[in-house]
């Protein structure tokens, strides 16, 4: 497990951390979320937080952090709305209710509160309240530093596209010797990085670098990842990509292709250099050279190191899984928050 010297803080979190999840609000916009989709990380966390008994407290006076259990995905999908105004008003009104009913939001101006969203609109909707945007811990898949994501206070959320509840069937893969493809990518031609990737490598007839916009009919995307040593993970319209978690699940070493705007999930906890490759857009022409330079011994060390930290489970949560890693990241940021003593 390539965790930096944070094992002690993780154990401390398990022993001490208590989260209060507000009970106000009605499903599906509150206390609900999608559990089988590209946004499933959002729904799975909300569900696990609702079910969690060890780290959740029902007494807000015992809480170190307060979870705002709204789902941006449900706000967008349930009313079939593409107008951000009503969504922002819903959140603004919700925080207004909490701040009038409880003392906790006002005493810290939201600094010990956290929201979680895997939808692209999550960062923008959080601007519904200035303190939510500027003070609160925003746990976001769209962790784009050029759009206001602040790694010192916000948490990067892995985007995990779960297609079924049987998660264990979506993991595992062959050894490096049974992966004939050096690098693989298939995806839409959009965003700032993919056009350059496709322009340089698509349709070049290179058997070891398989880059395409669409896979031929009958070719399995998952099988291609399992046959590849490195899986390219460029963002599209947004910086996050479910390919990162898919690659980790299938033991295909992820290659993050961006120009540094993406704050990688759990980067204050995990050493990404130990299990991934990171390339700038300018390095795309050197793709084969860079990846071929990774020795077989180094590759084997990279291949199977961190999967459990990105795992979500159909049943109960497990130690060091994605749920606990998210809470650990929140815990680390909560330690920086000083709460004024209650006035007698």
C-alpha positions in Angstrom: 0.0 0.0 0.0 1.8 3.1 -1.2 0.4 5.4 1.4 2.8 8.1 2.5 3.4 8.5 6.2 -0.4 8.8 6.8 -1.2 5.4 8.2 -1.2 6.8 11.7 -3.7 9.6 10.8 -5.9 7.0 9.1 -6.0 4.9 12.3 -6.6 8.1 14.3 -9.5 8.9 12.0 -11.0 5.5 12.6 -10.8 5.9 16.3 -11.9 9.5 16.7 -13.7 11.0 13.7 -17.4 11.5 14.0 -19.6 12.8 11.2 -23.1 14.2 11.6 -25.3 13.8 8.5 -28.1 16.3 8.5 -31.5 14.6 8.4 -33.4 17.5 6.9 -34.6 17.1 3.3 -36.5 14.5 1.5 -35.3 11.9 -1.1 -34.4 11.8 -3.9 -32.7 15.2 -3.9 -31.5 14.6 -0.4 -30.3 11.3 1.2 -30.2 9.6 -2.2 -28.0 9.3 -5.3 -27.3 7.1 -8.3 -25.6 3.8 -7.5 -25.1 2.5 -11.1 -23.8 5.2 -13.4 -20.9 7.4 -14.2 -21.9 9.3 -11.1 -22.2 6.3 -8.8 -19.5 7.5 -6.4 -21.9 10.2 -5.2 -24.8 7.7 -4.6 -22.6 5.1 -3.0 -21.1 7.6 -0.6 -24.5 9.0 0.4 -25.8 5.4 0.9 -22.8 4.4 2.9 -22.9 7.5 5.1 -26.6 6.8 5.8 -25.8 3.2 6.8 -22.5 3.9 8.6 -22.7 3.3 12.3 -19.0 3.6 13.5 -18.0 7.0 12.0 -21.5 8.6 12.0 -22.9 10.2 15.1 -26.6 11.0 15.7 -25.6 13.7 18.2 -24.4 16.9 16.4 -22.6 18.1 19.6 -20.2 15.1 19.3 -19.5 15.7 15.6 -16.2 16.9 14.1 -17.7 17.4 10.7 -21.1 17.8 9.2 -22.3 16.2 5.9 -24.7 18.0 3.7 -26.4 15.0 2.0 -27.8 16.6 -1.2 -27.3 15.0 -4.6 -26.5 17.3 -7.5 -27.2 14.5 -9.9 -30.7 14.0 -8.5 -31.3 17.7 -8.7 -30.4 17.7 -12.3 -32.1 14.5 -13.3 -35.3 14.3 -11.2 -36.9 17.6 -12.3 -35.2 17.2 -15.8 -33.8 20.6 -15.3 -30.9 22.2 -17.2 -31.3 25.6 -15.5 -28.7 26.0 -12.7 -30.7 28.8 -11.0 -33.3 26.5 -9.3 -30.6 24.1 -8.2 -28.6 26.9 -6.6 -31.7 28.3 -4.9 -32.5 24.8 -3.5 -29.0 24.6 -1.9 -29.2 28.2 -0.6 -32.6 27.6 1.0 -31.3 24.3 2.5 -28.3 25.9 4.1 -30.7 28.7 5.3 -32.8 26.1 7.1 -29.8 24.4 8.7 -28.2 27.6 9.8 -31.5 28.8 11.5 -32.2 25.5 13.1 -28.7 24.6 14.3 -25.7 26.6 15.6 -23.0 24.6 13.8 -23.0 26.2 10.3 -22.9 29.8 11.7 -20.1 29.1 14.3 -17.6 28.0 11.6 -19.2 29.7 8.6 -19.4 26.2 7.1 -15.7 25.4 7.5 -16.4 22.1 9.2 -19.1 21.1 6.8 -18.7 19.1 3.6 -20.7 18.4 0.4 -20.0 15.7 -2.1 -20.8 15.8 -5.9 -19.6 13.8 -8.9 -21.7 15.8 -11.4 -20.0 18.4 -13.6 -22.3 21.0 -12.1 -21.1 20.3 -8.6 -18.5 23.1 -8.4 -20.8 25.7 -9.9 -23.8 24.8 -7.8 -21.6 25.1 -4.7 -21.4 28.9 -5.5 -25.1 29.1 -4.2 -23.6 30.1 -0.9 -20.3 32.0 -0.6 -19.2 30.2 2.5 -20.0 26.8 1.0 -17.8 27.7 -2.0 -15.0 29.4 -0.1 -15.0 27.8 3.4 -16.6 24.3 3.2 -14.9 21.1 2.2 -16.1 20.4 -1.3 -15.7 16.8 -2.3 -15.8 16.9 -6.1 -15.1 14.6 -9.1 -14.5 17.8 -11.2 -11.4 18.8 -9.2 -10.2 21.4 -11.6 -7.8 23.9 -10.0 -8.5 26.4 -12.9 -12.1 26.5 -11.8 -11.7 27.2 -8.1 -10.9 23.8 -6.7 -8.6 24.4 -3.8 -6.6 21.2 -2.9 -5.7 22.5 0.6 -9.4 22.6 1.6 -11.3 20.6 -1.1 -11.2 16.8 -1.7 -10.8 15.2 -5.1 -13.4 12.4 -5.5 -12.6 9.5 -7.8 -15.1 9.1 -10.6 -16.2 5.4 -10.7 -18.6 4.1 -13.3 -20.3 1.1 -11.8 -22.5 -0.8 -14.2 -23.7 -3.5 -11.8 -23.9 -4.0 -8.0 -21.5 -7.0 -8.3 -18.4 -4.9 -8.2 -16.0 -7.8 -7.8 -16.8 -8.9 -11.4 -15.4 -5.5 -12.6 -11.9 -6.0 -11.2 -8.8 -8.0 -11.9 -6.7 -8.7 -15.0 -3.8 -10.7 -16.4 -0.1 -10.3 -15.7 2.0 -7.9 -17.8 3.3 -10.8 -19.9 -0.2 -11.5 -21.1 -0.9 -7.8 -22.1 0.3 -7.4 -25.7 -0.8 -3.8 -26.1 1.5 -1.1 -24.7 -1.1 1.8 -24.5 -4.8 1.9 -25.1 -7.4 4.7 -25.4 -10.9 4.9 -26.9 -13.2 7.8 -26.4 -14.9 10.9 -27.7 -12.9 13.7 -29.4 -13.6 16.5 -27.0 -11.9 18.7 -24.4 -8.5 20.3 -24.5 -6.3 17.1 -24.6 -8.0 14.4 -26.6 -7.8 16.1 -30.0 -4.0 16.2 -29.8 -3.9 12.5 -28.6 -6.2 11.4 -31.5 -4.5 13.5 -34.1 -1.1 12.0 -33.2 -1.9 8.4 -32.6 -5.3 7.5 -34.1 -5.2 5.3 -37.1 -1.5 5.0 -37.3 -1.5 1.3 -37.6 0.6 0.9 -34.5 -0.2 -2.5 -33.0 1.2 -1.6 -29.6 -0.4 1.8 -29.3 -4.2 1.4 -29.8 -5.8 4.9 -29.9 -9.3 5.3 -31.4 -12.4 7.5 -31.1 -14.7 4.5 -31.3 -14.1 0.8 -30.9 -15.2 -1.4 -33.8 -18.5 -3.3 -33.3 -18.0 -6.4 -31.2 -14.8 -5.2 -29.6 -15.1 -5.1 -25.8 -13.7 -2.0 -24.1 -13.1 -3.9 -20.9 -11.2 -6.7 -22.7 -9.1 -4.1 -24.4 -8.1 -2.6 -21.1 -7.3 -6.1 -19.8 -5.0 -6.7 -22.8 -3.2 -3.4 -22.3 -0.3 -2.5 -20.0 -1.1 1.2 -19.8 -4.5 2.8 -20.1 -4.6 6.4 -21.2 -6.9 8.6 -19.1 -7.2 12.1 -20.6 -10.1 14.2 -19.3 -12.8 15.3 -21.7 -14.9 18.3 -21.3 -14.0 18.1 -17.6 -10.7 17.0 -16.0 -12.0 13.9 -14.3 -12.3 10.6 -16.1 -13.8 7.2 -15.0 -11.0 5.6 -16.9 -8.7 6.2 -13.9 -10.7 3.9 -11.6 -11.4 1.5 -14.4 -7.7 1.1 -15.2 -6.9 0.6 -11.5 -9.7 -2.0 -11.2 -8.5 -3.9 -14.2 -4.8 -3.7 -13.2 -3.9 -1.6 -16.3 -1.5 1.2 -15.1 -3.3 4.5 -15.6 -1.6 7.3 -17.6 -3.0 10.7 -16.6 -2.8 13.1 -19.6 -3.4 16.7 -18.6 -1.5 20.0 -18.0 -1.7 20.0 -14.3 -5.2 21.3 -13.6 -6.5 18.0 -12.3 -6.0 17.5 -8.6 -5.7 13.7 -8.4 -7.9 11.8 -5.9 -6.3 11.1 -2.5 -3.0 12.8 -3.6 -2.3 13.9 -0.1 -2.5 10.3 1.0 -1.3 8.2 -2.0 1.9 8.6 -4.0 0.6 8.6 -7.5 4.1 8.2 -8.9 4.1 4.7 -7.4 1.2 3.4 -9.5 0.6 5.7 -12.5 2.3 7.8 -15.2 1.5 11.5 -15.6 2.0 13.2 -19.0 1.6 16.7 -20.2 -0.2 17.4 -23.5 3.2 18.3 -25.0 4.5 14.8 -24.2 1.9 13.1 -26.4 4.3 12.6 -29.3 6.7 10.9 -26.9 4.0 8.5 -25.5 5.6 5.2 -26.7 9.1 6.4 -25.6 8.0 7.3 -22.1 6.0 4.1 -21.5 8.5 1.8 -23.0 11.1 3.2 -20.6 9.2 1.7 -17.7 11.1 -1.5 -16.8 9.2 -4.8 -16.3 10.1 -4.8 -12.6 8.9 -1.3 -12.1 5.7 -2.1 -14.0 4.9 -5.1 -11.8 5.3 -2.8 -8.7 2.9 -0.3 -10.2 0.3 -2.7 -11.3 -1.3 -4.0 -8.1 -0.8 -1.4 -5.4 -3.8 0.7 -4.7 -7.0 -1.0 -5.9 -8.6 -1.4 -2.5 -8.4 2.3 -1.9 -10.7 2.9 -4.9 -13.1 0.1 -4.3 -16.7 0.6 -3.5 -18.8 -2.4 -2.4 -22.3 -3.5 -2.9 -22.6 -4.3 0.8 -20.9 -3.1 3.9 -17.9 -0.7 3.6 -14.4 -2.0 4.3 -11.3 -0.5 5.9 -9.2 1.6 3.5 -11.8 1.4 0.7 -13.0 4.5 -1.3 -15.6 5.5 1.4 -13.0 5.5 4.2 -10.4 7.2 2.0 -12.8 10.0 1.2 -13.5 10.5 4.9 -9.8 10.4 5.7 -9.3 13.2 3.2 -12.1 15.2 4.9 -10.6 14.4 8.3 -7.2 15.8 7.3 -8.8 19.0 6.1 -11.0 19.2 9.2 -7.9 19.2 11.4 -7.0 22.6 10.0 -10.3 24.1 11.1 -10.5 26.0 14.4 -14.0 26.3 15.9 -14.6 29.1 18.3 -15.7 28.0 21.8 -19.4 28.0 22.4 -20.7 31.1 24.1 -22.2 30.4 27.5 
